[in-house]
Amino acid sequence: MDINRTYTRRKTTQTQVGNLQIGSESPIRIQTMANTSTNDIEGSVAQARRCIAAGAELIRFTTQGLREVESLKQIHADLPNPSKSTPLRPRACGDPATGGDCNISDSPSFEGGVGKVGCRVPLVADVHFQADVADAAAQVVEKVRINPGNYIDPARKFRHIDYTDEEYQAELTRLRERFTRLLNICKAHHTALRLGVNHGSLSDRIMSRYGDTPAGMVESVMEFLRVAVSEDFTNIVISVKASNTRVMVDTVRLLVRQMDAEGMAFPLHLGVTEAGEGEDGRIKSAVGIGSLLADGIGDTVRVSLSEAPENEIPVARALVDYFVCPDSIRYATDTRTSVEGDTVFYTNHDTDWTLFQLHAAAECGRLLWQYNATNLTLRNPNFTPEQLEQLSKDILQASRVRIYKTEYISCPGCGRTLFDLEKTIAQVKAATRHLTDRTGKPLQGLKIGIMGCIVNGPGEMADADYGYVGAGRGRISLYRGKECVLKNIPQEEAVEALLHLIQEDRSAQ
């Protein structure tokens, strides 16, 4: 059975972020997040310039406190004068204003660029736990991201709390009172808001009533959306993310249905959080993001790689173009996708290996789920059978259909990360990739989380077997499942300690 390859974008409302519009009447926007310390103004400005040159249309910065808010002011000031801007013209595939033109202009001139007034590439403040910081940031940047899981609720402790209906309603009243204050500030300063729910940081309050489920993630954001709508604030973008691609896709689809039921059509940001780095991170991201783009869902995209943020942008661009551009490889006559029995077949003639990986993962992940398929056959005359077989396995694993090897769940890093994330990931992989079971076969299904900080750490790796989490500058905490078993050990000892912990547990089995 051949698969129809049409694309129809879901209709959403328009959100204004600086002078950038987000919604179905605009191109799908590409964004990224700085991994510099926000207080490193020179480094942050330099990284922002690199990201803009690569094609980023929004850049998010970690904003832990008021000091970071002040730093964001300076970052704005030190970036080029927007009044002299040569704005970046992104690829506008499917954009009604350009007739679907797929050409791309030269990189933007840095005689102009980012700033509060009239900026082409807005800045986004990423705030967790500190509602007062969100208030301050909303007066400085074009968009503020808050996490419903920790906006009024404390950090997740995996506690079950028995609420009566009256007690739960009292919590919602408290949410309304505090959130309305932020909405009024955003109105006054024409600041957009992103409600960003992460699977790894659902509050214990939500978890106690809804569980660690897509329904809980959806309700976490809907509580805030209902308040915003009642206060006549609609300048909103929504994201719901998870490191598990199946959970991420199912949750976004459920959210769309719930918004439709309540008469809402806010723009959606797509991303697989904690996807990792290298080929694994790209394939995993393509499976999750591609599945939703194929549905016509998605108004902004970020590919969260444990790498330099500018590396994320061409990956996101390739995924968007694959679905949106009428002349993309997806619609070429030599591209064929079919399902026969329990096997998905995908054929195209990409000559670039990385692009083929992305295209195959983006197309095939959703079909494996949709047709309950358990096998995947890839065909491309430009690559070896061995390459195609390995890629098939990687897509099956990224789709959670079959598990072949150890899985590494790692965050992309941000200003909260106080150790060299890329170096550490390489060290952990080198120390653990050769682990075997008692029969000498490679361990299948072992999950290791490598997290820069505590925000999403224990939550996003809640189903991981082991976790490596930044606890402070040069300090690491190690987890067995959800339990922290070694706290604040020196970074230089942490990888060896993790390996020892794994080996000790295996010996005891």
C-alpha positions in Angstrom: 0.0 0.0 0.0 1.5 3.3 -1.1 1.3 6.2 1.3 -0.2 9.6 0.2 2.4 12.4 0.7 0.2 15.5 0.9 0.7 18.3 3.4 -2.0 20.5 4.9 -1.0 22.8 7.7 -3.3 23.1 10.8 -4.9 26.5 11.2 -3.7 28.5 14.2 -4.0 32.0 15.4 -1.2 34.6 15.0 1.1 35.5 17.9 3.3 38.6 17.7 6.8 38.3 19.0 8.7 41.5 18.4 8.0 42.1 14.7 8.0 38.4 14.1 4.6 36.6 13.6 4.1 33.0 14.6 1.1 31.0 13.3 -0.3 29.3 10.3 -0.4 32.4 8.2 3.4 32.7 8.6 6.3 30.4 7.8 7.2 27.7 10.3 9.8 29.5 12.4 13.2 28.0 13.4 14.5 28.7 16.9 17.4 27.7 19.2 18.7 28.3 22.7 22.0 29.6 23.8 24.1 27.4 26.0 26.4 30.2 27.2 25.9 31.7 30.6 23.6 34.6 30.2 25.9 36.6 32.4 28.7 36.0 29.9 27.5 38.9 27.8 30.3 38.9 25.3 30.0 35.1 24.8 26.2 35.3 24.5 26.3 38.0 21.9 28.9 36.1 19.9 26.8 33.0 20.0 23.6 34.9 19.1 25.4 36.3 16.0 26.4 32.7 14.9 22.9 31.5 15.4 21.4 34.3 13.4 23.9 33.7 10.6 22.8 30.1 10.6 19.2 31.0 10.2 17.7 31.2 13.8 14.6 33.3 14.0 14.3 33.3 17.8 17.0 32.8 20.4 16.2 31.7 24.0 18.4 32.5 27.0 18.5 30.9 30.5 17.1 33.4 33.0 17.6 32.1 36.5 17.3 35.4 38.3 17.3 39.2 38.2 21.0 39.3 37.4 20.3 37.4 34.2 17.5 39.8 33.4 20.0 42.7 33.6 22.4 40.8 31.4 19.6 40.3 28.8 19.3 44.1 28.7 23.0 44.4 27.9 22.8 41.6 25.3 20.1 43.5 23.6 22.2 46.7 23.7 25.4 45.0 22.4 23.7 43.3 19.5 23.5 45.4 16.4 21.1 48.4 16.1 17.8 47.2 14.8 17.1 50.5 13.1 19.8 49.7 10.6 18.8 46.1 10.3 19.1 43.9 7.2 16.5 41.4 8.4 17.0 37.7 7.9 14.6 36.4 5.3 14.1 32.8 6.2 13.1 30.1 3.8 9.4 30.7 3.4 8.1 27.5 2.0 4.3 27.6 1.9 4.3 31.2 3.1 1.2 32.9 1.5 3.1 36.2 1.4 5.9 34.8 -0.8 3.9 32.3 -2.9 5.8 29.4 -1.4 9.2 30.7 -2.6 11.9 28.3 -1.4 14.9 30.5 -2.0 17.0 31.8 0.9 18.7 35.1 1.1 22.2 35.7 2.2 22.9 35.7 6.0 21.8 38.9 7.7 24.2 41.8 7.9 25.5 42.5 11.3 25.2 46.2 10.7 21.8 45.5 12.1 20.1 42.7 13.9 18.5 42.0 17.3 16.9 44.5 19.6 13.7 45.1 21.6 12.1 47.5 19.1 11.7 46.3 15.6 14.0 43.3 16.0 13.9 40.6 13.4 15.3 37.9 15.7 13.6 38.2 19.1 15.1 37.2 22.4 13.3 34.8 24.7 13.8 34.6 28.5 13.6 31.0 29.8 12.3 31.1 33.4 11.8 28.3 35.9 10.7 28.5 39.5 11.0 32.3 39.8 7.7 34.0 39.0 9.1 37.4 39.9 11.9 36.8 37.4 9.3 36.2 34.7 7.7 39.5 35.6 11.0 41.4 35.2 12.0 39.6 32.0 8.7 40.4 30.4 9.7 44.0 30.5 12.9 43.4 28.7 12.6 40.8 26.0 10.1 40.0 23.2 8.9 36.7 24.7 9.0 34.9 28.1 8.9 31.1 28.5 7.5 29.8 31.7 7.1 26.2 32.7 3.6 25.4 34.1 5.1 22.6 36.1 7.1 24.9 38.3 5.6 28.4 37.9 3.7 28.3 41.2 4.4 24.8 42.3 7.7 23.7 43.9 10.3 21.5 42.3 9.1 18.0 41.5 9.8 15.6 44.4 7.8 12.6 43.2 5.4 12.9 46.1 1.8 11.9 46.0 -0.5 14.5 47.4 -4.1 13.7 48.1 -6.2 16.8 47.3 -9.9 17.2 47.9 -11.7 19.0 45.1 -11.9 22.1 47.3 -8.1 22.0 48.0 -7.4 21.5 44.3 -9.6 24.4 43.4 -7.8 26.6 45.9 -4.5 25.8 44.1 -6.1 26.9 40.8 -7.2 30.1 42.4 -3.7 30.7 43.6 -2.4 30.0 40.0 -4.9 32.5 38.6 -4.0 35.3 41.0 -0.2 34.9 40.4 -0.4 34.3 36.6 -2.7 37.2 36.0 0.0 39.5 37.3 2.4 38.3 34.6 -0.3 38.5 31.9 -0.9 42.2 32.8 2.8 42.9 32.5 2.9 41.2 29.1 0.0 43.2 27.9 1.6 46.5 29.0 4.9 45.7 27.3 3.5 43.8 24.2 5.5 40.7 25.3 4.6 37.3 24.0 4.4 34.3 26.3 5.3 30.6 25.8 3.8 28.0 28.0 6.4 25.2 27.9 5.4 21.9 29.5 8.1 19.3 29.9 7.4 15.7 30.7 10.3 15.8 33.1 9.1 18.7 35.2 5.4 18.1 35.8 4.4 19.2 39.2 3.7 16.8 42.0 0.2 18.4 42.1 -0.5 17.4 38.5 1.1 14.1 38.9 -1.0 13.3 42.0 -4.3 13.8 40.1 -3.4 12.9 36.5 -0.3 10.7 36.8 2.8 10.8 34.6 0.6 10.8 31.5 -0.1 12.7 28.3 -3.4 13.7 29.9 -1.4 15.2 32.8 0.8 17.2 30.5 -2.2 18.5 28.6 -4.0 19.6 31.7 -0.9 21.3 33.0 -0.9 23.7 30.1 -4.7 23.9 29.8 -5.0 25.3 33.4 -2.9 28.3 32.3 -4.6 28.7 28.9 -8.0 28.9 30.5 -6.8 31.7 32.7 -5.1 33.6 29.8 -8.2 33.4 27.6 -10.5 34.6 30.5 -8.1 37.6 30.9 -8.2 38.3 27.1 -4.6 37.5 26.6 -3.9 35.4 23.5 -0.3 36.3 22.5 0.8 32.8 23.3 2.8 29.9 21.9 2.6 26.4 23.4 5.1 23.6 23.7 4.7 20.1 25.2 7.9 18.1 25.1 9.3 14.8 26.2 12.4 12.8 25.6 10.3 9.8 24.7 9.1 10.4 21.1 5.9 8.4 21.5 4.9 10.3 24.6 5.8 13.6 22.9 3.7 12.9 19.8 0.7 11.5 21.6 0.7 14.4 24.0 0.8 17.1 21.3 -2.0 15.3 19.4 -4.1 15.1 22.6 -3.5 18.8 23.3 -4.7 19.8 19.8 -7.9 17.8 20.4 -8.4 19.5 23.7 -7.8 22.9 22.4 -10.2 22.2 19.5 -12.8 21.1 22.1 -12.4 24.4 24.0 -12.3 26.7 21.0 -8.6 27.4 21.0 -6.1 27.3 18.2 -2.8 28.7 19.6 0.4 28.2 17.7 2.5 25.1 18.7 6.2 24.8 19.1 7.7 21.4 18.4 10.7 19.7 19.9 12.0 16.4 21.4 13.6 17.4 24.6 16.8 15.7 25.8 17.3 14.1 22.4 21.0 13.8 22.7 23.8 14.5 20.2 25.2 13.2 16.9 23.2 10.8 14.7 21.1 9.6 17.6 19.9 13.1 18.5 19.1 13.9 14.9 17.2 10.7 14.2 15.3 10.9 17.5 14.3 14.5 16.8 13.3 13.7 13.2 11.0 10.9 14.4 9.1 13.1 16.9 9.0 16.4 15.0 8.5 14.7 11.6 5.5 12.8 12.9 3.7 16.0 13.9 4.8 18.0 10.8 3.2 15.3 8.7 0.0 15.9 10.6 0.2 19.6 9.7 1.0 20.5 13.3 3.8 22.9 14.2 4.4 26.7 13.9 7.9 26.8 15.4 10.6 24.1 15.6 13.7 23.5 17.7 15.9 20.5 17.4 17.4 20.2 20.9 20.9 18.7 20.4 23.7 18.4 23.0 25.9 20.4 20.7 26.6 24.0 19.7 23.2 25.6 19.2 24.0 26.8 15.7 24.2 23.1 14.7 20.5 22.7 15.5 19.3 25.1 12.9 20.1 23.3 9.6 18.6 20.1 11.0 15.4 21.9 11.9 15.4 23.6 8.5 15.8 20.3 6.7 12.9 18.7 8.6 10.6 21.7 7.9 11.5 21.8 4.2 10.9 18.1 3.8 7.3 18.5 4.6 6.5 22.0 3.6 8.4 22.7 0.4 6.4 21.5 -2.7 9.6 20.7 -4.5 11.2 18.8 -1.7 12.5 15.3 -1.9 9.4 14.1 -0.2 7.4 14.9 -3.3 9.9 13.7 -5.9 8.9 10.9 -8.3 11.7 8.7 -7.2 10.5 8.8 -3.5 8.2 6.1 -2.4 6.7 5.1 0.9 4.6 2.0 1.4 3.4 -0.4 4.1 3.1 -4.1 3.5 2.1 -6.3 6.4 4.2 -5.4 9.4 6.9 -3.6 7.4 7.3 0.0 6.3 9.3 0.5 3.1 10.9 3.8 2.3 12.8 4.6 -0.9 14.5 7.8 -2.1 17.7 8.8 -3.8 19.3 11.3 -1.4 23.0 11.6 -2.0 23.7 13.2 1.3 23.8 10.7 4.2 22.7 13.1 6.9 19.7 14.3 4.9 18.7 10.8 4.1 18.8 9.9 7.8 16.5 12.9 8.6 14.1 12.2 5.8 13.8 8.5 6.5 13.3 9.1 10.2 10.8 11.9 9.7 8.7 9.8 7.3 8.9 6.4 8.9 8.5 6.9 12.6 4.9 7.9 12.4 4.1 5.1 9.9 5.5 2.5 12.3 3.1 3.7 14.9 0.2 4.3 12.6 0.3 0.8 11.1 1.6 -1.0 14.1 4.6 -2.1 12.0 7.6 -3.7 13.6 10.0 -3.8 10.7 11.5 -1.2 8.5 13.2 -1.5 5.1 15.1 1.4 3.6 16.2 1.6 0.0 18.7 4.0 -1.5 21.3 3.1 -4.2 23.8 5.6 -2.9 24.5 3.9 0.4 25.6 0.4 1.5 23.2 -2.3 2.8 25.1 -2.1 6.1 24.4 1.6 6.4 20.7 1.1 5.5 20.3 -1.7 8.0 21.9 0.2 10.9 19.8 3.3 10.1 16.6 1.1 10.1 17.6 -0.1 13.6 18.2 3.4 14.8 14.8 4.6 13.6 13.1 1.6 15.2 14.8 2.4 18.5 14.0 6.2 18.2 10.4 5.3 17.6 10.4 3.0 20.7 9.3 0.0 18.4 12.5 -2.1 19.1 15.4 -1.5 21.4 18.8 -2.6 20.1 21.4 -0.7 22.2 22.0 1.5 25.2 20.0 4.7 25.0 21.5 8.0 26.1 19.1 10.8 27.2 21.0 14.0 27.3 20.0 17.6 27.5 21.2 20.3 25.0 22.7 22.3 27.8 22.1 26.0 28.7 23.3 28.6 31.0 22.5 26.4 34.0 25.0 23.7 32.9 28.2 24.1 34.9 30.2 21.3 33.2 31.4 20.5 29.7 28.3 18.6 28.5 29.7 17.4 25.1 32.9 16.1 26.6 31.0 14.4 29.4 28.6 12.7 27.0 31.5 11.4 25.0 33.2 10.1 28.2 30.0 8.4 29.4 29.4 6.8 26.0 33.0 5.6 25.8 32.8 4.0 29.3 29.4 2.3 28.8 28.8 1.5 25.2 30.7 -1.8 25.4 28.9 -3.1 28.5 27.5 -6.7 27.9 25.1 -9.0 29.7 26.2 -12.3 31.3 26.1 -14.0 27.9 28.5 -11.4 26.4 25.8 -9.7 24.3 25.5 -5.9 24.2 23.1 -4.6 26.8 19.8 -3.8 25.3 17.4 -1.4 26.8 19.9 0.2 29.3 19.0 4.0 29.6 21.5 6.5 30.9 20.5 10.1 31.4 23.1 12.9 31.2 21.6 16.2 32.4 23.1 19.6 32.9 20.9 20.6 35.9 18.1 19.7 38.1 15.3 21.5 36.2 14.4 18.5 34.0 17.0 16.1 35.1 15.3 13.6 37.5 12.0 14.0 35.7 13.0 13.5 32.1 15.2 10.6 33.0 12.5 9.2 35.4 12.4 6.0 33.4 16.1 5.8 32.9 18.2 3.2 34.8 20.9 5.7 35.8 21.4 9.4 35.8 24.3 11.8 35.7 23.0 15.3 36.8 24.8 18.6 37.3 24.5 19.6 41.0 26.6 22.7 40.9 29.9 24.0 39.5 32.1 21.0 39.1 29.8 18.8 41.1 27.6 15.9 39.9 24.9 13.8 41.5 24.3 10.2 40.4 20.9 8.5 40.3 19.7 5.0 40.2 16.2 5.4 38.7 14.6 8.2 40.6 16.8 7.8 43.6 19.8 10.0 44.1 22.5 7.6 45.4 25.6 9.8 45.2 25.4 13.6 45.8 27.7 16.4 44.9 30.7 14.3 43.9 33.6 15.9 42.0 33.1 16.0 38.3 36.5 14.4 37.6 35.3 11.3 39.6 31.8 11.1 38.3 32.1 9.0 35.1 34.1 6.4 36.9 31.7 6.4 39.8 28.8 5.9 37.3 30.5 3.0 35.6 31.2 1.4 39.0 27.6 1.8 40.1 26.3 0.1 36.9 28.8 -2.8 37.2 28.1 -3.2 40.9 24.3 -3.5 40.2 25.0 -6.0 37.4 27.1 -8.2 39.6 24.4 -8.3 42.2 21.8 -9.5 39.7 
